[in-house]
Amino acid sequence: MNRQDNELITRIGPGSAAGSVLRQYWQPAALIEELDGPRAVRPVTLLGESLVLFRDEQGRYGLVDRRCSHRGADLCYGRLENGGLRCPFHGWLFDVNGDCLEQPAEPEGSTLHERIRHRAYPCVERAGVIFAYMGEGEPPAFPDFDCFRAPDTHTFAFKGQWDCNWLQALEVGIDPAHASYLHRFFEDEDPRDSYGKQFRAGAAGTEIPLTQVLRDYGRPDIRVENTGYGFRLVTTRPLPAEQTHYRITNLAFPNAIAIPMSGDMTITQWHVPIDDTHCYWYAIFTSFGAPVDRATMRAQRLERHTLPDYRPTANRDNEWGYNADEQATQTYTGMGMDINVHDQWAVESQGAIQDRTIEHLGKTDVAIIANRRLLRAAIQARQQGEPLPFREPLVDADTGPVAVDAIGGRDLGEACWRALDRVRRAGASWWAKERA
């Protein structure tokens, strides 16, 4: 890739090519929990724009320009009252739609407020996350994924900041080959102790630890299948006794992935640009079995993140916790047992914006190549005024992202993981109710 193309697909600020594409899809803006407390107002930087998120007295969410349309004062210090956010400088009041409701210092009868349109973006709340649409025209249909169909009792949302460009963060999630190396553990934990941990449970349909499968079979076959939401990755690893490990993961264009966490839990995760060199990952964990133990899941993640910024405690400043003795005896990276830290090191160590001009891609990078082609095609479509892909709802909810690890006969192919997914859904109380 040349330098110009690398800039094209990574830069996301106002007026940029990739940023224009991302703005045409719903993007996570904050967790609901970030508005907890006595005052439901917080600053948000999203796609390079400085904004303020608030919840008014009616429970409506507003995401507006942080600078007051009057004289540019900081609305993050605004007063929540009278149906909107009021600037303390001169009392101008803005609602969630960006309408100026009041200008109390102006002469009686003034209609100036009727001509003010403060920049504002529509918001919706789903599964503990506030999503915003920052594009032009009507928003696309909201994705009909499992994480949005499941009730709140069966989902848990969290986020974390990485100090790198959004695209390299996304690309680690559509790279199945790295799991056999970056996330290699030299000893396996009991899968029964794996709750809330990635790659520590057994593959569905077996008690073989997934860590063992990934460690012992490090040369996977990876196939990309086009779908109505982006593409599906079918990763297979041949096992003894004519068995095969199937790992089904997904890209939900333009910047989300859907991956399995355990036999009854999946992760849908967005990599959302803060600016060109920082991003958040937003993850929604969805259970097909018992209700999610939110207290445990949150406590696990707060052991490794600080609030209110959701920054990881392992970072470049402390070498991501690297320990040479651990690398020699316990883990491939020497960076602890949390695979999020491994991924974080992989993408942050590439630099703030990865220099793709030095890459030498191989066959296992098939999804990386496919995604970059999709993104460039979408950029071209946007520049030529043509429709963008994957903005329409899926025809059948069952065609949405299926994320599963399965082990079955080598000759079963898709029938193996499809059957396992059907069994999982049949046993999910919320899915059965939805389909009734």
N, C-alpha and C positions, 0 to 999 in steps of 0.2 A: 504494500500500500504506500502511496506517496504521501507527502506531508499535507498537501492540500486536501486530499480525501479524508485524512485523519482528523483534520480540523473540521471538515464538513459534518462528520458523524458524531463528534463529541461536544461541540460548543452548543450551549442551550439558552443563552441569554435572549432578551427581546430582539427580534429581527433576525435571529440565527436560523439556519436551515433545519437542523435537528430539533431545535427548540420549538419551531413552528409546528413540527409534526407532533411532538409530545403534548403540546397545548391542545391538540384536537381530541385528546382522550382524557378520561377521568384520572386524576392524580391524587394520591394521599397527601393531605396537607398537615394533619396532626392526629394524635390519638385523642379520643374523648377524655381520657384521664388528665390530659394536659389542661383542660378547662375546669378541673375540680378545684374546689376552694371557694373563698368568699367573692372572688372577682373573676368572671369568665372572660378574660381578655389576655391575649398573649401575642408576642411578635412571631412572625413566620417569614422565613426567606425560602422562596420556592421558585425554581427555574430562574434564578437570578433576580427576582423581584422582591422588594422589601414591602411586606404586607402586615396587616393586623387581622387576627382571627378573634371573633367574639360571638357570644351567645346572648341574644336579647331576652327581655322579660317573657316573651312568648315561646322561648325555646328555639327560635330560629337561629341558624348559623350565618354569620357574615364574614367574608374574607375581602378586605378592602385595602386600598393603597395606604401605606403607613403615613404618608405626608398629607396633611390637611389640604384640601383644594383651595383654601383661602390664602394662607401665608406659609404653608409648608411645615407647620408644627407637627410634632410626633403624636399621632393618634393612639399609640400604645398606652399613653397616659390619660386617655379619654375617660369620660364619665359614662357609665352604663345607665341610661335613663330615658324615659319618654319614647320608648320604641326604637332606640338606636344607640349610637356611640357619639358622645358630644365632645368636641374639642374644647379643652379648658382655656385656650387663648382668647377666643371671641364668642364661644358658645355655639358655633355651627354644629348642627345635629344631622348625622348621616344614618340611614337605615341599612339593612342587609343588602338591599338592591343598589346602593350607591345614590339613592335620592337624598337630596338635602331637604330635611323637614323644617328646620328652623334656622333663622339668622337673627337672633334677638337684639343685636346691636344696630341692625339696619332700620331705616325709618318705617314707621307704621304704614302698612299697606304695600311695602316693597314686594315685588315679584321676582327679585333676583334669584331667590332660592329655587324657583321653578326651572331655571335655565342651567343649574349646576348638576352635572352628572359625575359623581366621584367614581373612580375606577373600582369596580366590585366584581367578584366572581361567584357564580352559584355554587352552593355546597349541599351535600347530602351526607347523612351518617349511615354507615353500614358496618356491622360487626366490630364496633368499637373504634372505627377509624372515620375521620371526617375527610371526605373526598371533595375536590374542587375541579371545576371545569374552567380552564383559562383560555380557551380557544374562541374562534369566531363562530357565529351562527348557533344553531341549536346543538346542545350536547348530544353525543351518541347515546344509544341505549346503554343502560348500566349493565355490566357483565353479569350473566346469569350463572355464576360459578357456585360450587358447593359451599364455599365459605360465606356466601351471601344468602344461601337458602337455609342453612342451619340456624337454629335458634341461638340466642346469646349464651345459653347454658352450655352449648357445645362448641363455642369458639373462644379464643383468647388472642388479643392483639398486643404487639410490642414493636419497638423500633430501636435502631442503633445507628450512630453516625460513623461513617468511614471517610477518611481524608484522601479522597481520590475522585476521579471523574466517574460519573454514573455508568458509563458504558463498560468499563473494565470490571466494575462491580457486578453488573448484570451478566457479563460473559463468564464469570466463574460459575454461575448457576446453571449454565447450559453447556458445561464441559464435564461430561460424565467420567472421562478417563482419569481426571485428577484425583478422584476419590480413592483409588487404589494406592496412591502415593502420599499426597498431602494429608489425608486423613487416616493413614495407616497406624494401627496400634499393634504393638508386639504381643500384648496379652489381651484376652477377651474378658469382658465383664459378663456377669450373669444377665441375660436379656430381661429377667424379671425385675432387675434394678435399673431399667433403662428409661423410666418415665421422664419425659421432658428433655431427653437427650437425642440428638441426631446420630444416626449410624451405630447405635448401640443395641437396638432391638434385634430380634431374629427376623429373617425374611419371612413374609407371610406364608403360612403353610408348613413351617419348619421351625425347629428350635436351633438351627445353625446360626450362630451370631453373624450378623451382617459384616462385622469387622473381619471375620475370618474369610468370608466370601471375597471381600474386596482385597484382602491381603494376599490370598493364595492364587487369585485369578486376575492378574493385572493387565491382561491384553484383551479388552472388550471389543465387541463389534457394535458399532453405533450407527443407527439408521434414523434419518429425518423423514417424517411423514407430514405433509401439509394438512392443516385443519382449518376450521372456520374461525379460530381465535389466534392462529399463529402457526405453530408446528408442534408435533409430538416427537419426543426422542425415545426410541426403543433401543435400550442397551442390553446386550446379552453377553453372558459369560458361561461357556460350557463347563459343566461340572461332571464328576464321575457318575457312573451308572446311568448314562444316557439322560442325565438331568441338565437343566439349563436355569440359570438365574436371569430373570427378566426384571429390569428396572425401568419403569415408565415415568418419564418426567416431561415437562412442557415449557414452551415459551408462549406466554400470552402477550402478544405484541401491543405496545412497543417496549414495555420495560418491566414485565412481571414474569415470574416463573411459578409453576406448581409442581411440587416434589413430595414424595412420601417421607414421613417421619417414622412411622411404625405401622404395624398391621392395621390399626384402626384410626390413625391420625395422619393428616396431610398438612402441608405448609403451602400457602399461597403468599408470595413475597414480591413486593415492588422495590425497585432500586430507583429512588426519586432524587433528581438533582436539587441540591441546595443552590449551588452555583456551578461553575465549570470544574472546580477542583474539590468539591465536597458533596457528599450525598448521604441520604438516609436509606436504610433498608426498613421497610414496613412488612411485618409478617403477621398473617392471620393463621393460627393453628386451628384446625377443624377436626373434631372427633366424630367418628361414625359409631363409637361405642358409648361408654359412659360419659356423663357431663365432664367437661374439662375441669381439672383441679387448678383453678386460676391462681389461688394463693401460692401453691407450690411452683407453678410455672413462672409467676412474677418474681418470687423470691430467688429462684435459680438465676434469673437474668439480672436482677439487681445486685447480685454478688459480683457481676462483671461490668456493670454500667453505673455511671453517676447521674444524678438528677439535679437540675431539671433539663440538662442538655442531652441526656442519653448517650454520652460519650463512653466508649469502652475503657476500662482501666488498663488493659494491655494495649500498648501503642508504640509508635516509633521511638518515643522518648525512653521507654524502658525495654526496647528491642523485643516487643511483643511477648515478654516473659521468657525469652530463649534461654535454655539451659543445656549445655553440651552433654552433661552426664545423662540427662533424660533422653536426649536424642540418640545416645549410644545404646540405651537399654529399654526405653519404654515407647517412645513415639517417633515417627519419621521426621517430624519438624523440631522436636525439643521445645514445643511451645504449649504444653499442657494438653488437657483432655477435651477442651472445648473446640469443636471444629469451626465455630465462628471466628475464633482467633486465627486459625490456620488460613481461612479464606481471607480474612482481613489483612494478614501479612502478605498473602499472595498478590492482592490487588494494590495495596498501599506501597509495597516495595517496587512496583512497576513505575512509580512516580505519580505526580499529581494528575497528569494526563499521559497515558501510556504512549510511547513512541512506537507505533506499529510499523514504521519503515524498516525496523531491524528484525521483524518477525520472520520465521520460517515455519509456516503452518504445515501440519501433516494430515493424514487421513482421519485421525481421531478428532480433528478440529472441524469436522463437517458441520456441526451446528453453529460454530462461530462464523464460519463462512456464510452459511445460509442466512443467519440473522443480519449480517452486514449487508447482504444483498437486499433483504427485505427493507432495511432502513434506508438504503440509498434509493431504492425504487419508490418508497413512500415520500422521500424528500423530493424526488423528481416529479411525482404526481402532484405534490403540494405546490411546487413552483409553477407547474403548468395548469393549475386550477382543476385538476382531475380528482375524482373521489379517492379517499384514503381507504385502505383495507381494514377489515375487522372492526368496523364501527357498527355493524348491524347485529341484532341479537341472533343467537344460535337457533337454528330451526328446531332442534330437539335438545332438551337439557342434557340428555344422556350422552350427547356428543361433546360435552364440555371436557375440560382437562381431567383426565383420570391419572392419578399419581399412586403408584403401587410398586412394591418389591414382591416378587413371587418366584417360587421355585417349582418347576414342573417338568414333564417329559419334553425331551428335545424336539419331538415331532409335533408338539401342541401349538407352538407359536402363539399367535394372538389369542387363541382360544383359552390359553392358560391364564393370562392376566385378566382377560375379560370376564372369565368365569369367577375368578377371585373377587373382582370388583362387584359383580352382581351379588355374590354372597354377602359381601361387606355392606352393601346398600340395603339388602333385604333385612339385615339385622339391625339397621339404624332406625331408631324410633322416629326420628324427625323425617327421614327420607320416606318411610312408609306412610306417615301422615300426609306428607306433601303429595305423594302419588295416588293417594286414596281418592 
